[in-house]
């Protein structure tokens, strides 16, 4: 036998015959047995993280080769940890830390060493948490192997039941800059710990009690609030009802702004006209300027210049501008200014309307022959648009429920005669598919269940990759810690075989997870190199576009964009970020290695050449933009999402446009 092999055999034998840990005391219960375990990487299906919690020293967790790795155990409740036993295989750690965490996001070191040498490490300390992790930063050889990862201590109450939704939320009083909210108590099998206040999906604060004053609001602005309940174990309820309130103006404002001055044309191309004007004045303040053409609003900006894109080439156009103050009052229009577009074609060309809709077009998909299908979020219908423009109902997806927020019938895709759909059910978000027969939905199959749902943060985008796998965008279901939990489907990009099974080459063996640490994924698209790009909502600071690495951790909730606790070396930074007021990114498409990103709150389309800087189109022209999709001819379809806040079917005012790129 070769010397190295003899040495490894001896080391392995010593590890298997190591002296057992001291017998457990009354307060030294083995907490980790059969508990869910996850790891940053797993070398193959024979060496997954759960092999380190099965009390069988013949089985091991083994990482892939990289210095920085981790393995974590969810104890199921907040517990007192007295002792951790690490029983190493021959691939040990020279440098590592043992850490505890209440929610699997923010970690505290309770033991660390730089002189690890394998064998059995019996580590005694006092810690407290629901999660225990070994963070490994320097191997003895090239990767890591643990035969057993034992956590001993005093268990807390195992509680996996979330509270009920809070009672009726109402507005007690409000001012120009604050709103006082009150709500009814939630119930819980153990006890409700506190309540979380949200504003249209954005976390505001955590409070005790059944009322609170939300401050730092803007005058003359409409807000929509709701409340979730949270128990001591970190379980979060479904959201209660929403209340909408419009704050009054800070001062009595009976004066409209003055008319903007000196509106002029500063440039024109084949499909755009650039305008500028002098500032308006107001007794309180000018909020924005609106640009009109032939009585239709075609742009909005806070500055003194803008470019109106999507125009017909070689055509005459006339524009007027008015100012709008902080109370919503409008100035008179400027005198009309005229311009003629040139012959040719811009990178983003002419826009033409395809159709109107009274519901919210969400998912959008094309067949090779140009037939289009789109999902109505609130009705649950999938609509077919034939090549001649004729619309018909292809079918209704069963078991779709709204959430009075962002849930409902969301993404759709087509492959090999099947229409795939992602939708909210009464209990979760799920993937289903339908056989497509003569343009109608036929046989129905449920492929994947269990993605978390809530009023907001439901994810929903679907995208088939060049590898033939289906990629699914999920949200964290308003439980931020799920984004870091590899045993949860929430806050992830999932990778699925077309039949709903787990691909054998996924980065975490046996798991659907392709990437994690996401808040609420809304856009997915592949470039010419087969790389996956992703867009997601931030909370209140930054929205993101990311280039996805298999198995990558994108930082939420510790890190939002590039803000927060982003120093963890394993977090992958976004490629582009925006303040949430300028984006709230939704749909994402790639044409000729240029990203096109639809923005809801920002009311614009971003054009982003890979490796280049973002360009803005259609700012304020069409309102909230939900979905952008490449057509079989290489152009874009773009859907609006106006009047989409309440999940009531057929009460929206939406449109689908075609944007010429050729």
Buried (B, 14 or more C-beta within 10 A) or exposed (E): EEEEEEEBEEBBEEBEEBEEBEEBEEEBBBBBEEBBBBBBBBBEEEBBBBBBBBBEBEBBBBBBEBBBBBBBBBBBBBBBBBBBBBBBBBBBBBBBBBBBBBBBBBBEEBBBBEEBEBBBBBBEEEBBBBBBBBBBBEBBBEBBBBBBBBBBBBBBEBBEEBBBBBBEBBBEEBBBBEBBBBBBBBBBBBEBBBBBBBBBBBBBEEBEEBEBEBEEBEBBBEBBBBBBBBBBBBBBBBBBBBBEBEBBBBEEBEEBBBBBEEBEBEEBBBBBBBBBBBBBBBBBEBBBBBBBBEEEBBBBBEEBEBBBBBBBBEEEBEBBBBBBBBBEBEBBBBEEBEBEBBEEBBBBBBBEEBBEBBBBBBBBBBBEEEBBBBBBBBBBBBBBBEEEEEEEEBBEBEBBBBBBBBBBBBBBBBBEEBBBBBBBBEEBBBBBBBEBEEEBBBEBEEBBBBBBBBBBBBBBBBBBBEEEBBBBBBBBBBBBBBBBBBBBBBBBBBBBBBEBEBBEEBBBBEBBBBBBBBBBBBBBBBBEEEBBBBBBBBBEBBBBBBBBBBBBBBBBBBBBBBEBEEEBEBBBBBBBBBBBEBBBBBBBBBBEEBBBBBBBBBBBBBBBEBEEEBBBBBBBBBBBBBBBBBBEEEBBBBBBBBBBBBBEBEBBEBBBBBBBBE
